[in-house]
Amino acid sequence: SEKNKSLYPSVVSWLQVARGVRQHLPHGATPEQAGEINAVLQIENLKTYPIIKDKIKKGEVRLHAWFYNIGDAFLEEWDEMRQLFVTIGSEESQLLEKRMEAGIQFQIPFEINKKR
């Protein structure tokens, strides 16, 4: 409501980022996919802050988006270069990387920046 907007402007601003998640969800997306997309959007949002931009440029800060799947007990990290989440430390992620490098397998990228 308008009253809440004036009482809690920083909370309202913070929640605006969550609206972006819906715009990037594929049809039939799972809650896990929504969580992953949210993690990436949070990183992209942080990059809009001048102080963060400056620290990234100077090499003083590196941003990481992690997603912990509590049901399956694994941790994924967003790989910005490949535009996909990779399970940290898994043999599967290492094999996938080798197949991609060899040109045997291709991954459809999740390109958050193109949809903005």
C-alpha positions in Angstrom: 0.0 0.0 0.0 1.0 3.7 -0.3 1.3 4.0 3.5 3.8 1.1 3.6 5.8 2.7 0.8 6.3 5.8 2.8 6.9 4.0 6.1 9.4 1.5 4.7 11.0 2.9 1.5 14.2 0.8 1.7 12.2 -2.4 2.1 9.9 -1.5 -0.8 13.0 -0.8 -2.9 14.6 -4.1 -1.9 11.5 -6.0 -2.8 11.3 -4.4 -6.3 14.3 -6.7 -7.2 12.1 -9.7 -6.5 9.7 -8.6 -9.2 12.4 -9.2 -11.7 12.5 -12.9 -10.9 9.1 -13.4 -12.4 10.2 -11.8 -15.7 13.0 -14.3 -16.1 11.2 -17.5 -15.1 10.7 -20.1 -17.9 7.2 -21.7 -18.2 6.9 -24.4 -15.6 9.9 -23.2 -13.6 10.6 -25.0 -10.3 11.1 -23.2 -7.0 14.8 -24.1 -7.2 15.1 -22.3 -10.6 13.3 -19.2 -9.1 15.9 -19.3 -6.2 18.8 -19.5 -8.6 17.4 -16.7 -10.8 16.9 -14.6 -7.7 20.6 -15.2 -6.6 21.8 -13.9 -10.0 19.5 -10.9 -9.9 20.8 -10.0 -6.5 24.4 -10.0 -7.9 23.3 -7.9 -10.9 21.5 -5.5 -8.5 24.7 -5.1 -6.4 26.6 -4.2 -9.5 24.5 -1.1 -9.9 25.8 0.5 -6.7 28.6 2.9 -7.5 30.8 1.8 -4.5 30.5 -1.8 -5.6 31.3 -0.9 -9.2 34.4 0.9 -8.1 35.6 -1.9 -5.8 35.0 -4.5 -8.6 37.0 -2.3 -11.0 39.8 -2.0 -8.5 39.8 -5.8 -7.9 38.9 -5.2 -4.2 35.7 -7.2 -4.4 34.5 -10.3 -6.2 30.8 -11.2 -6.1 29.6 -14.8 -6.0 26.0 -16.1 -6.3 25.6 -19.4 -4.5 22.4 -21.5 -4.2 22.0 -24.2 -1.6 19.5 -26.8 -2.4 18.5 -27.9 1.1 16.4 -30.9 -0.2 19.2 -32.5 -2.1 22.0 -31.0 0.1 24.2 -29.5 -2.6 25.7 -26.1 -3.2 25.8 -24.5 -6.6 27.8 -21.5 -7.7 26.9 -19.1 -10.6 29.6 -19.3 -13.3 29.3 -15.9 -14.9 31.6 -16.8 -17.8 29.5 -19.8 -18.8 26.2 -18.3 -17.6 25.1 -21.3 -15.6 25.1 -22.8 -12.1 27.6 -25.5 -11.3 27.5 -27.8 -8.3 30.6 -27.0 -6.3 33.1 -29.8 -6.1 31.1 -32.3 -8.0 32.7 -34.8 -10.4 29.7 -34.1 -12.7 30.6 -30.4 -12.9 34.2 -31.3 -13.7 33.2 -33.7 -16.4 30.7 -31.2 -17.8 33.4 -28.6 -18.0 35.7 -31.0 -19.9 33.0 -32.0 -22.3 32.2 -28.3 -23.0 35.9 -27.5 -23.5 36.2 -30.4 -25.9 33.1 -29.2 -27.9 31.3 -32.4 -27.2 28.5 -30.8 -25.1 26.9 -27.4 -25.3 25.0 -25.8 -22.5 22.0 -23.5 -23.1 23.0 -20.3 -21.2 20.8 -18.5 -18.8 21.5 -15.0 -20.0 20.0 -12.7 -17.4 21.4 -9.5 -18.9 19.7 -10.0 -22.3 16.2 -10.0 -20.7 16.6 -6.7 -18.8 
